[in-house]
Amino acid sequence: MNAIFVLLSLTSAMAQKNIYEPASAVEIRFFLDMYYTDCGHYPTTHDGLDALMHKVDEKCPHWGPQPYANDLPKDPWGHSWSYKATTDGQKFKLISYGKDNKPGGAGEDSDIIYRWPQ
């Protein structure tokens, strides 16, 4: 019984701090890592996740030949993930704006920020 309480407490604390990894974010990270392997950097913020489905970066001669993804998974509420990369293309973050799809909020409306590498 104590183990269940600890697990529920830990899960709640992780959710409040946005530490857990939604499956859809992990799946997108897999596609982004394939892109990184071929291109040596993550897509720019400007090119965004579209770079996984269409060749948008002429500086990546090894893109494809097939898209890294044909369709991208949505966040836990069915919204598209927001994507931002560092200017050097070595890190990125995926952002879900929660159930209300607006920045900020609490509970189910709070943002989920998934950073990679962590």
Secondary structure, 3 states (H helix, E strand, C coil): CHHHHHHHHHHHHHHHHCCCCCHHHHHHHHHHHHHHHHHCCCCCCCCHHHHHCCCCCCCCCCCCCCCCCCCCCCCCCCCCCEEEECCCCCCEEEEECCCCCCCCCCHHHCCEEEEECC
